[in-house]
Amino acid sequence: MNGTLYLVATLVVPMVFAIVFHEIAHGWAARLLGDPTAYELGRLSLNPLRHVDPMGTLILPGMLKLLGLPVFGWAKPVPVSYMRLRNPKRDMAFVAAAGPLTNFVLAALSAIAFGLLLRGADPQAAPGAGTLFVADNLKNFIAINVFLGTFNLLPLPPFDGSRIVRGLSPAAGVRLLDRIEPLGIPLFMFVFIVLPWAFPGLHIVDRVVGPPMEWMLSQFEHIVMLVAGPELD
């Protein structure tokens, strides 16, 4: 397999599925809390084509990779009808939290699978191409899910963290977040894409998301080693 195809198979594919599961989680949480909008529109499907946003899922991650910047992206947002939720303010926070929580669960499951892969490997033999391919997919799936979950917990629009904070905020905080919401996408593009490209020495993403992401990755590494067995500690 040539380098480009291998990159697509071990990086782009895990990224697409991490983003898709993130969005589906929002839709399922909304349905459980009274809003079946995503279900009615057929957006609770595992078919990636129903969720892929050409810019956020394909073009932007590819450009960021070529520029050597942190790779992230998004899918088409799953539609949630705020007023169809049983308790809109509170339930929207639960809907928002479902996305990052799902990413962390997927990372944990991948860590278990990676540990089982290591446990079953012959330590005296060089791993085959198939084993390396699966290992690279699992490692990238863990890292992408941790990054996506952590990044989305930032308490600023349009991230899920802002909706969680909104659900916990008094009326004044809700009004402030609602005023900031229309500026969310331009602010995101400026802070996390334009500034890192213009001033790479700022390391904005590394400083904001890096420490919690590194801590989370260390926890999943512990899971890998625990499952793999003491001989690999």
CYANA upper distance limits for C-alpha pairs under 8 A (distance plus 0.5 A):
  1 MET  CA      5 LEU  CA      6.85
  1 MET  CA      6 TYR  CA      6.56
  2 ASN  CA      6 TYR  CA      6.61
  3 GLY  CA      7 LEU  CA      6.57
  4 THR  CA      8 VAL  CA      6.76
  5 LEU  CA      9 ALA  CA      6.58
  6 TYR  CA     10 THR  CA      6.50
  7 LEU  CA     11 LEU  CA      6.01
  7 LEU  CA     12 VAL  CA      7.46
  8 VAL  CA     12 VAL  CA      5.21
  8 VAL  CA     13 VAL  CA      6.71
  9 ALA  CA     13 VAL  CA      5.95
  9 ALA  CA     14 PRO  CA      8.21
  9 ALA  CA    137 ASN  CA      8.22
 10 THR  CA     14 PRO  CA      6.97
 10 THR  CA    133 PHE  CA      7.76
 10 THR  CA    136 ASP  CA      6.60
 10 THR  CA    137 ASN  CA      5.25
 10 THR  CA    140 ASN  CA      7.42
 11 LEU  CA     15 MET  CA      6.64
 11 LEU  CA    137 ASN  CA      7.51
 11 LEU  CA    140 ASN  CA      6.73
 11 LEU  CA    141 PHE  CA      8.32
 12 VAL  CA     16 VAL  CA      6.64
 13 VAL  CA     17 PHE  CA      6.87
 14 PRO  CA     18 ALA  CA      6.56
 14 PRO  CA    137 ASN  CA      7.17
 14 PRO  CA    140 ASN  CA      7.30
 14 PRO  CA    141 PHE  CA      5.74
 14 PRO  CA    144 ILE  CA      7.98
 15 MET  CA     19 ILE  CA      6.69
 15 MET  CA    141 PHE  CA      7.47
 15 MET  CA    144 ILE  CA      6.72
 15 MET  CA    145 ASN  CA      8.41
 16 VAL  CA     20 VAL  CA      6.56
 16 VAL  CA     48 PRO  CA      7.71
 16 VAL  CA     52 VAL  CA      8.13
 16 VAL  CA     57 THR  CA      7.14
 17 PHE  CA     21 PHE  CA      6.51
 17 PHE  CA     48 PRO  CA      7.70
 18 ALA  CA     22 HIS  CA      6.69
 18 ALA  CA    103 ASN  CA      7.22
 18 ALA  CA    141 PHE  CA      7.72
 18 ALA  CA    144 ILE  CA      7.54
 18 ALA  CA    145 ASN  CA      6.39
 18 ALA  CA    148 LEU  CA      8.37
 19 ILE  CA     23 GLU  CA      6.88
 19 ILE  CA     73 GLY  CA      8.24
 19 ILE  CA     74 TRP  CA      6.65
 19 ILE  CA     75 ALA  CA      6.59
 19 ILE  CA    148 LEU  CA      8.20
 20 VAL  CA     24 ILE  CA      6.67
 20 VAL  CA     46 LEU  CA      7.77
 20 VAL  CA     48 PRO  CA      6.92
 20 VAL  CA     51 HIS  CA      6.78
 20 VAL  CA     52 VAL  CA      8.23
 20 VAL  CA     75 ALA  CA      7.10
 21 PHE  CA     25 ALA  CA      6.54
 21 PHE  CA     46 LEU  CA      8.11
 21 PHE  CA     99 GLY  CA      8.20
 21 PHE  CA    102 THR  CA      7.71
 21 PHE  CA    103 ASN  CA      8.07
 22 HIS  CA     26 HIS  CA      7.28
 22 HIS  CA     98 ALA  CA      8.14
 22 HIS  CA     99 GLY  CA      4.92
 22 HIS  CA    100 PRO  CA      7.24
 22 HIS  CA    102 THR  CA      6.71
 22 HIS  CA    103 ASN  CA      6.82
 23 GLU  CA     27 GLY  CA      7.12
 23 GLU  CA     51 HIS  CA      8.44
 23 GLU  CA     75 ALA  CA      7.71
 23 GLU  CA     76 LYS  CA      8.40
 23 GLU  CA     77 PRO  CA      6.93
 23 GLU  CA     78 VAL  CA      6.27
 23 GLU  CA     99 GLY  CA      6.82
 24 ILE  CA     28 TRP  CA      6.68
 24 ILE  CA     43 ARG  CA      7.73
 24 ILE  CA     44 LEU  CA      5.95
 24 ILE  CA     45 SER  CA      7.88
 24 ILE  CA     46 LEU  CA      8.34
 24 ILE  CA     78 VAL  CA      7.48
 24 ILE  CA     99 GLY  CA      8.36
 25 ALA  CA     29 ALA  CA      6.55
 25 ALA  CA     95 VAL  CA      8.36
 25 ALA  CA     98 ALA  CA      6.07
 25 ALA  CA     99 GLY  CA      5.86
 25 ALA  CA    102 THR  CA      7.11
 26 HIS  CA     30 ALA  CA      6.67
 26 HIS  CA     78 VAL  CA      7.29
 26 HIS  CA     95 VAL  CA      5.67
 26 HIS  CA     96 ALA  CA      6.84
 26 HIS  CA     97 ALA  CA      8.48
 26 HIS  CA     98 ALA  CA      6.16
 26 HIS  CA     99 GLY  CA      6.13
 27 GLY  CA     31 ARG  CA      6.69
 27 GLY  CA     36 PRO  CA      8.35
 27 GLY  CA     37 THR  CA      8.44
 27 GLY  CA     38 ALA  CA      5.97
 27 GLY  CA     39 TYR  CA      7.69
 27 GLY  CA     43 ARG  CA      7.99
 27 GLY  CA     44 LEU  CA      6.92
 27 GLY  CA     78 VAL  CA      6.46
 27 GLY  CA     79 PRO  CA      7.78
 27 GLY  CA     80 VAL  CA      7.50
 27 GLY  CA     95 VAL  CA      8.08
 28 TRP  CA     32 LEU  CA      6.72
 28 TRP  CA     38 ALA  CA      8.44
 28 TRP  CA     39 TYR  CA      8.41
 28 TRP  CA     44 LEU  CA      7.58
 29 ALA  CA     33 LEU  CA      6.75
 29 ALA  CA     94 PHE  CA      7.70
 29 ALA  CA     95 VAL  CA      5.72
 29 ALA  CA     98 ALA  CA      7.00
 30 ALA  CA     34 GLY  CA      6.81
 30 ALA  CA     35 ASP  CA      5.61
 30 ALA  CA     36 PRO  CA      7.26
 30 ALA  CA     80 VAL  CA      7.17
 30 ALA  CA     85 LEU  CA      7.53
 30 ALA  CA     91 ASP  CA      8.23
 30 ALA  CA     92 MET  CA      8.27
 30 ALA  CA     95 VAL  CA      6.16
 31 ARG  CA     35 ASP  CA      5.13
 31 ARG  CA     36 PRO  CA      5.02
 31 ARG  CA     37 THR  CA      7.95
 31 ARG  CA     38 ALA  CA      8.10
 31 ARG  CA     39 TYR  CA      7.77
 33 LEU  CA     85 LEU  CA      6.29
 33 LEU  CA     86 ARG  CA      6.70
 33 LEU  CA     91 ASP  CA      7.15
 34 GLY  CA     84 ARG  CA      6.72
 34 GLY  CA     85 LEU  CA      5.39
 34 GLY  CA     86 ARG  CA      6.14
 35 ASP  CA     80 VAL  CA      7.42
 35 ASP  CA     81 SER  CA      6.87
 35 ASP  CA     82 TYR  CA      8.41
 35 ASP  CA     84 ARG  CA      5.51
 35 ASP  CA     85 LEU  CA      5.67
 35 ASP  CA     86 ARG  CA      8.41
 36 PRO  CA     40 GLU  CA      6.56
 37 THR  CA     41 LEU  CA      6.79
 37 THR  CA     79 PRO  CA      6.97
 37 THR  CA     80 VAL  CA      6.66
 37 THR  CA     81 SER  CA      6.99
 38 ALA  CA     42 GLY  CA      6.76
 38 ALA  CA     43 ARG  CA      5.57
 38 ALA  CA     44 LEU  CA      6.81
 38 ALA  CA     78 VAL  CA      6.63
 38 ALA  CA     79 PRO  CA      5.98
 38 ALA  CA     80 VAL  CA      7.11
 39 TYR  CA     43 ARG  CA      6.34
 39 TYR  CA     44 LEU  CA      6.10
 43 ARG  CA     50 ARG  CA      7.11
 43 ARG  CA     51 HIS  CA      7.88
 43 ARG  CA     78 VAL  CA      7.07
 45 SER  CA     50 ARG  CA      7.66
 47 ASN  CA     51 HIS  CA      7.99
 48 PRO  CA     52 VAL  CA      6.42
 51 HIS  CA     75 ALA  CA      6.01
 51 HIS  CA     76 LYS  CA      5.68
 51 HIS  CA     77 PRO  CA      8.21
 52 VAL  CA     56 GLY  CA      8.37
 52 VAL  CA     57 THR  CA      6.34
 52 VAL  CA     58 LEU  CA      8.43
 52 VAL  CA     75 ALA  CA      5.58
 52 VAL  CA     76 LYS  CA      6.54
 53 ASP  CA     57 THR  CA      5.76
 53 ASP  CA     58 LEU  CA      7.76
 53 ASP  CA     74 TRP  CA      7.60
 53 ASP  CA     75 ALA  CA      5.47
 53 ASP  CA     76 LYS  CA      5.71
 54 PRO  CA     58 LEU  CA      5.84
 54 PRO  CA     59 ILE  CA      6.70
 55 MET  CA     59 ILE  CA      5.25
 55 MET  CA     60 LEU  CA      6.07
 56 GLY  CA     60 LEU  CA      5.96
 56 GLY  CA     61 PRO  CA      7.52
 56 GLY  CA     73 GLY  CA      5.30
 56 GLY  CA     74 TRP  CA      5.23
 56 GLY  CA     75 ALA  CA      6.60
 57 THR  CA     61 PRO  CA      7.07
 57 THR  CA     73 GLY  CA      5.82
 57 THR  CA     74 TRP  CA      5.87
 57 THR  CA     75 ALA  CA      6.17
 58 LEU  CA     62 GLY  CA      6.70
 58 LEU  CA     73 GLY  CA      8.36
 59 ILE  CA     63 MET  CA      6.67
 60 LEU  CA     64 LEU  CA      6.59
 60 LEU  CA     72 PHE  CA      8.29
 60 LEU  CA     73 GLY  CA      7.14
 61 PRO  CA     65 LYS  CA      6.62
 61 PRO  CA     71 VAL  CA      5.84
 61 PRO  CA     72 PHE  CA      6.16
 61 PRO  CA     73 GLY  CA      6.32
 62 GLY  CA     66 LEU  CA      6.79
 62 GLY  CA     71 VAL  CA      8.36
 63 MET  CA     67 LEU  CA      6.67
 64 LEU  CA     68 GLY  CA      6.59
 64 LEU  CA     69 LEU  CA      5.52
 64 LEU  CA     70 PRO  CA      6.97
 64 LEU  CA     71 VAL  CA      6.04
 64 LEU  CA     72 PHE  CA      8.36
 65 LYS  CA     69 LEU  CA      6.50
 65 LYS  CA     70 PRO  CA      7.61
 65 LYS  CA     71 VAL  CA      6.41
 69 LEU  CA    196 PRO  CA      8.10
 69 LEU  CA    197 TRP  CA      8.20
 70 PRO  CA    205 VAL  CA      7.86
 72 PHE  CA    148 LEU  CA      7.76
 81 SER  CA     85 LEU  CA      7.55
 82 TYR  CA     88 PRO  CA      6.17
 82 TYR  CA     92 MET  CA      7.59
 83 MET  CA     88 PRO  CA      6.46
 84 ARG  CA     88 PRO  CA      7.88
 85 LEU  CA     91 ASP  CA      7.01
 85 LEU  CA     92 MET  CA      8.14
 86 ARG  CA     91 ASP  CA      7.70
 87 ASN  CA     91 ASP  CA      6.00
 88 PRO  CA     92 MET  CA      6.24
 89 LYS  CA     93 ALA  CA      7.42
 89 LYS  CA    166 ARG  CA      8.02
 89 LYS  CA    167 GLY  CA      5.71
 90 ARG  CA     94 PHE  CA      7.36
 90 ARG  CA    167 GLY  CA      5.49
 90 ARG  CA    168 LEU  CA      7.90
 91 ASP  CA     95 VAL  CA      6.68
 91 ASP  CA    167 GLY  CA      8.14
 92 MET  CA     96 ALA  CA      6.60
 92 MET  CA    163 ARG  CA      7.26
 92 MET  CA    164 ILE  CA      7.95
 92 MET  CA    167 GLY  CA      7.27
 93 ALA  CA     97 ALA  CA      6.63
 93 ALA  CA    163 ARG  CA      5.91
 93 ALA  CA    164 ILE  CA      4.71
 93 ALA  CA    165 VAL  CA      7.92
 93 ALA  CA    166 ARG  CA      7.66
 93 ALA  CA    167 GLY  CA      5.54
 93 ALA  CA    168 LEU  CA      8.30
 94 PHE  CA     98 ALA  CA      6.73
 94 PHE  CA    164 ILE  CA      7.66
 95 VAL  CA     99 GLY  CA      7.95
 96 ALA  CA    100 PRO  CA      8.31
 96 ALA  CA    160 ASP  CA      5.44
 96 ALA  CA    161 GLY  CA      7.78
 96 ALA  CA    163 ARG  CA      6.61
 96 ALA  CA    164 ILE  CA      6.76
 97 ALA  CA    101 LEU  CA      6.61
 97 ALA  CA    160 ASP  CA      7.09
 97 ALA  CA    161 GLY  CA      8.01
 97 ALA  CA    164 ILE  CA      7.08
 98 ALA  CA    102 THR  CA      6.48
 99 GLY  CA    103 ASN  CA      7.00
 99 GLY  CA    149 GLY  CA      7.68
 99 GLY  CA    160 ASP  CA      8.22
100 PRO  CA    104 PHE  CA      6.86
100 PRO  CA    148 LEU  CA      7.56
100 PRO  CA    149 GLY  CA      4.49
100 PRO  CA    150 THR  CA      7.49
100 PRO  CA    152 ASN  CA      7.05
100 PRO  CA    153 LEU  CA      7.57
100 PRO  CA    160 ASP  CA      8.34
101 LEU  CA    105 VAL  CA      6.76
101 LEU  CA    149 GLY  CA      7.43
102 THR  CA    106 LEU  CA      6.60
102 THR  CA    149 GLY  CA      8.46
103 ASN  CA    107 ALA  CA      6.66
103 ASN  CA    145 ASN  CA      5.31
103 ASN  CA    146 VAL  CA      7.05
103 ASN  CA    148 LEU  CA      7.51
103 ASN  CA    149 GLY  CA      5.93
104 PHE  CA    108 ALA  CA      6.71
104 PHE  CA    145 ASN  CA      6.84
104 PHE  CA    146 VAL  CA      6.60
104 PHE  CA    149 GLY  CA      6.95
105 VAL  CA    109 LEU  CA      6.74
106 LEU  CA    110 SER  CA      6.58
106 LEU  CA    142 ILE  CA      7.93
106 LEU  CA    145 ASN  CA      7.42
107 ALA  CA    111 ALA  CA      6.59
107 ALA  CA    141 PHE  CA      7.30
107 ALA  CA    142 ILE  CA      4.96
107 ALA  CA    143 ALA  CA      8.05
107 ALA  CA    145 ASN  CA      6.26
107 ALA  CA    146 VAL  CA      7.05
107 ALA  CA    220 PHE  CA      7.79
108 ALA  CA    112 ILE  CA      6.82
108 ALA  CA    142 ILE  CA      8.03
108 ALA  CA    220 PHE  CA      6.77
108 ALA  CA    223 ILE  CA      8.00
109 LEU  CA    113 ALA  CA      6.75
110 SER  CA    114 PHE  CA      6.51
110 SER  CA    138 LEU  CA      6.29
110 SER  CA    139 LYS  CA      8.33
110 SER  CA    141 PHE  CA      7.52
110 SER  CA    142 ILE  CA      6.61
111 ALA  CA    115 GLY  CA      6.60
111 ALA  CA    138 LEU  CA      7.90
111 ALA  CA    139 LYS  CA      8.43
111 ALA  CA    142 ILE  CA      7.29
111 ALA  CA    220 PHE  CA      6.46
111 ALA  CA    221 GLU  CA      7.60
111 ALA  CA    223 ILE  CA      6.59
111 ALA  CA    224 VAL  CA      5.52
112 ILE  CA    116 LEU  CA      6.74
112 ILE  CA    223 ILE  CA      6.97
112 ILE  CA    224 VAL  CA      6.28
112 ILE  CA    227 VAL  CA      6.73
113 ALA  CA    117 LEU  CA      6.68
113 ALA  CA    138 LEU  CA      8.14
113 ALA  CA    224 VAL  CA      8.46
114 PHE  CA    118 LEU  CA      6.80
114 PHE  CA    135 ALA  CA      7.10
114 PHE  CA    138 LEU  CA      6.74
114 PHE  CA    139 LYS  CA      8.07
114 PHE  CA    224 VAL  CA      6.66
114 PHE  CA    228 ALA  CA      8.41
115 GLY  CA    119 ARG  CA      6.60
115 GLY  CA    223 ILE  CA      7.90
115 GLY  CA    224 VAL  CA      4.82
115 GLY  CA    225 MET  CA      6.68
115 GLY  CA    226 LEU  CA      7.86
115 GLY  CA    227 VAL  CA      5.32
115 GLY  CA    228 ALA  CA      4.75
115 GLY  CA    229 GLY  CA      8.48
116 LEU  CA    120 GLY  CA      6.65
116 LEU  CA    224 VAL  CA      8.48
116 LEU  CA    227 VAL  CA      6.69
116 LEU  CA    228 ALA  CA      6.20
117 LEU  CA    121 ALA  CA      6.76
117 LEU  CA    131 THR  CA      8.48
117 LEU  CA    135 ALA  CA      8.14
117 LEU  CA    228 ALA  CA      8.08
118 LEU  CA    228 ALA  CA      6.00
119 ARG  CA    227 VAL  CA      7.87
119 ARG  CA    228 ALA  CA      4.99
119 ARG  CA    229 GLY  CA      6.97
121 ALA  CA    127 PRO  CA      7.94
122 ASP  CA    126 ALA  CA      8.39
122 ASP  CA    127 PRO  CA      8.33
127 PRO  CA    131 THR  CA      6.43
127 PRO  CA    132 LEU  CA      6.95
128 GLY  CA    132 LEU  CA      6.81
129 ALA  CA    133 PHE  CA      6.58
130 GLY  CA    134 VAL  CA      6.77
131 THR  CA    135 ALA  CA      6.54
132 LEU  CA    136 ASP  CA      6.53
133 PHE  CA    137 ASN  CA      6.79
134 VAL  CA    138 LEU  CA      6.67
135 ALA  CA    139 LYS  CA      6.57
136 ASP  CA    140 ASN  CA      6.55
137 ASN  CA    141 PHE  CA      6.42
138 LEU  CA    142 ILE  CA      6.65
139 LYS  CA    143 ALA  CA      6.82
140 ASN  CA    144 ILE  CA      6.38
141 PHE  CA    145 ASN  CA      6.49
142 ILE  CA    146 VAL  CA      6.64
142 ILE  CA    217 LEU  CA      8.42
142 ILE  CA    220 PHE  CA      8.46
143 ALA  CA    147 PHE  CA      6.58
143 ALA  CA    217 LEU  CA      7.62
144 ILE  CA    148 LEU  CA      6.44
145 ASN  CA    149 GLY  CA      6.39
146 VAL  CA    150 THR  CA      6.43
146 VAL  CA    213 MET  CA      6.93
146 VAL  CA    216 MET  CA      7.40
146 VAL  CA    217 LEU  CA      7.47
147 PHE  CA    151 PHE  CA      6.29
147 PHE  CA    209 VAL  CA      8.28
147 PHE  CA    213 MET  CA      6.77
148 LEU  CA    152 ASN  CA      6.56
149 GLY  CA    153 LEU  CA      7.06
150 THR  CA    154 LEU  CA      7.81
150 THR  CA    209 VAL  CA      7.31
150 THR  CA    212 PRO  CA      7.69
150 THR  CA    213 MET  CA      6.84
151 PHE  CA    159 PHE  CA      8.26
151 PHE  CA    209 VAL  CA      6.80
152 ASN  CA    159 PHE  CA      5.42
152 ASN  CA    160 ASP  CA      5.73
152 ASN  CA    161 GLY  CA      6.53
153 LEU  CA    159 PHE  CA      6.98
153 LEU  CA    160 ASP  CA      6.14
153 LEU  CA    161 GLY  CA      4.49
153 LEU  CA    162 SER  CA      8.02
154 LEU  CA    159 PHE  CA      6.60
154 LEU  CA    160 ASP  CA      7.69
154 LEU  CA    161 GLY  CA      5.43
154 LEU  CA    162 SER  CA      7.33
155 PRO  CA    159 PHE  CA      7.19
155 PRO  CA    160 ASP  CA      7.79
155 PRO  CA    161 GLY  CA      4.68
155 PRO  CA    162 SER  CA      4.60
155 PRO  CA    163 ARG  CA      8.16
155 PRO  CA    164 ILE  CA      8.24
155 PRO  CA    165 VAL  CA      7.04
156 LEU  CA    161 GLY  CA      7.01
156 LEU  CA    162 SER  CA      5.24
156 LEU  CA    184 GLY  CA      7.90
157 PRO  CA    161 GLY  CA      8.30
157 PRO  CA    162 SER  CA      5.90
157 PRO  CA    163 ARG  CA      8.18
157 PRO  CA    177 LEU  CA      7.99
157 PRO  CA    180 ILE  CA      7.49
157 PRO  CA    181 GLU  CA      5.85
157 PRO  CA    183 LEU  CA      8.33
157 PRO  CA    184 GLY  CA      5.26
157 PRO  CA    185 ILE  CA      8.11
158 PRO  CA    162 SER  CA      7.40
158 PRO  CA    181 GLU  CA      7.11
158 PRO  CA    184 GLY  CA      5.65
158 PRO  CA    185 ILE  CA      7.02
158 PRO  CA    188 PHE  CA      8.44
159 PHE  CA    163 ARG  CA      7.81
160 ASP  CA    164 ILE  CA      6.89
161 GLY  CA    165 VAL  CA      6.65
162 SER  CA    166 ARG  CA      6.50
162 SER  CA    177 LEU  CA      7.97
163 ARG  CA    167 GLY  CA      6.70
164 ILE  CA    168 LEU  CA      7.09
165 VAL  CA    169 SER  CA      6.48
166 ARG  CA    173 GLY  CA      7.37
166 ARG  CA    174 VAL  CA      5.94
166 ARG  CA    177 LEU  CA      7.43
167 GLY  CA    174 VAL  CA      8.43
169 SER  CA    173 GLY  CA      5.80
169 SER  CA    174 VAL  CA      6.54
170 PRO  CA    174 VAL  CA      6.86
171 ALA  CA    175 ARG  CA      6.77
172 ALA  CA    176 LEU  CA      6.82
173 GLY  CA    177 LEU  CA      6.72
174 VAL  CA    178 ASP  CA      6.59
175 ARG  CA    179 ARG  CA      6.77
176 LEU  CA    180 ILE  CA      6.88
177 LEU  CA    181 GLU  CA      6.50
178 ASP  CA    182 PRO  CA      8.25
180 ILE  CA    184 GLY  CA      7.01
183 LEU  CA    187 LEU  CA      6.44
184 GLY  CA    188 PHE  CA      6.48
185 ILE  CA    189 MET  CA      6.65
186 PRO  CA    190 PHE  CA      6.66
187 LEU  CA    191 VAL  CA      6.55
188 PHE  CA    192 PHE  CA      6.24
188 PHE  CA    193 ILE  CA      8.04
189 MET  CA    193 ILE  CA      5.67
189 MET  CA    194 VAL  CA      6.84
190 PHE  CA    194 VAL  CA      5.27
190 PHE  CA    195 LEU  CA      6.55
191 VAL  CA    195 LEU  CA      5.97
191 VAL  CA    196 PRO  CA      7.93
191 VAL  CA    204 ILE  CA      8.32
192 PHE  CA    196 PRO  CA      6.74
192 PHE  CA    204 ILE  CA      7.52
192 PHE  CA    205 VAL  CA      7.21
193 ILE  CA    197 TRP  CA      6.63
194 VAL  CA    198 ALA  CA      6.57
195 LEU  CA    199 PHE  CA      6.11
195 LEU  CA    200 PRO  CA      7.96
195 LEU  CA    202 LEU  CA      8.48
196 PRO  CA    200 PRO  CA      5.22
196 PRO  CA    201 GLY  CA      8.12
196 PRO  CA    202 LEU  CA      7.15
196 PRO  CA    203 HIS  CA      7.09
196 PRO  CA    204 ILE  CA      7.12
203 HIS  CA    207 ARG  CA      6.62
204 ILE  CA    208 VAL  CA      6.59
205 VAL  CA    209 VAL  CA      6.09
205 VAL  CA    210 GLY  CA      7.25
206 ASP  CA    210 GLY  CA      4.86
206 ASP  CA    211 PRO  CA      8.09
207 ARG  CA    211 PRO  CA      7.42
209 VAL  CA    213 MET  CA      6.46
210 GLY  CA    214 GLU  CA      6.43
211 PRO  CA    215 TRP  CA      6.78
212 PRO  CA    216 MET  CA      6.67
213 MET  CA    217 LEU  CA      6.56
214 GLU  CA    218 SER  CA      6.67
215 TRP  CA    219 GLN  CA      7.05
216 MET  CA    220 PHE  CA      7.03
217 LEU  CA    221 GLU  CA      6.58
218 SER  CA    222 HIS  CA      6.82
219 GLN  CA    223 ILE  CA      7.08
220 PHE  CA    224 VAL  CA      6.81
221 GLU  CA    225 MET  CA      6.80
222 HIS  CA    226 LEU  CA      6.48
223 ILE  CA    227 VAL  CA      6.65
224 VAL  CA    228 ALA  CA      6.49
225 MET  CA    229 GLY  CA      6.73
225 MET  CA    230 PRO  CA      7.91
225 MET  CA    232 LEU  CA      7.16
225 MET  CA    233 ASP  CA      6.73
226 LEU  CA    230 PRO  CA      7.54
228 ALA  CA    232 LEU  CA      7.17
229 GLY  CA    233 ASP  CA      7.76
